[in-house]
């Protein structure tokens, strides 16, 4: 198993997309998502190994649309 320390990822989620900027934007990733109605959680997993999240901050973003 290869141990990697110090990943820096920024995740932006909305109702239909997820954007990930890994290693300070060096590796960007965007995907459309189709969550179930009423979904309100976040699930993280590592393929082929384990992960430890040492720091996570969550911020609520304002709507881009005027109401």
Beta strands, then each sheet from edge to edge (+ up, - down):
strand 1: 9-13
strand 2: 17-22
strand 3: 27-32
sheet 1: 1+ 2- 3+
end
